């Protein structure tokens, strides 16, 4: 992983060893995708910044920390994105050419403002250096190319990123999602199974596999992954929505309703997307769209993956133009 530095050919900035060690610990903890790991990650980012406030890369990755919290249901997007903006701007004040800083502003423009021209401008700036950081390639692929429907380009960027950082398991999951969007289902499944061979406790992998298996009608496999995702991430509404959908598909409507009742019992961030998923797999497109509109109002970052995964059903609905208008995709 590269150090922060002037990105225009100037002298590379090198933080102190204690600062860089804190930064690496933050990255390591963040990749666990658990509330505890992300909390520890925040502590390490703050320590790195306290040790060296001029370490621009730490600020930009701290910005991404808040985007992760929104993506995985741990902090409402309306609270998270101002924090992303704040840290990204601090990074760019230190290093105006920092690719990761521009990529974070591109992420906010895409996922929060739905300002696609600004997102394109920021990602063009982020991708304009040589070399392009692997993490920036992933941001570009998943937060811009995928929503734009440029699936093969997204796959290409994820592959390039993986070659540079093969230990990033979440990066491999993102590659699988892009492969699935490009219609390469077998390749996507192979990537996800390789991730589980390396870490069978990464709950997000089970979530994506469970969704894929349910979509393909393989109920036994879908239920197994849904149970595992829900057990590993009991705090995540999407895992609960998947479990309810698999139970319902298997005829266990009583358990499905018990799960749904818990989801509906409070105004939990992420519940709208979970219920959109449930109703999609029940074949109730109108109810799914109703909940999708609420997820869009929440600005849930994962709504784009949901829309892409169910593009055939949604684009065939009379309500698709209104959804596209909300996302400023029309």
Secondary structure, DSSP 8 states (H G I E B T S, - for coil): ------TTSS------HHHHHHHHHHHHHHTT-SHHHHHHHHHHHHHHHHH-TT-HHHHHHHHHHHHHHHHTTSS-HHHHHHHHHHHHHHHHHH-TT-HHHHHHHHHHHHHTS--HHHHHHHHHHHTTSSS--HHHHHHHIIIIITTTT-HHHHHHHHHHHHHH-TT-HHHHHHHHHHHHHTT-HHHHHHHHHHHHHH-TT-HHHHHHHHHHHHHTT-HHHHHHHHHHHHHHTTT-HHHHHHHHHHHHHTT-HHHHHHHHHHHHTS--TTHHHHHHHHHHHTT-HHHHHHHHHHHHHHT-TTHHHHHHHTHHHHHTSTTHHHHHHHTT--
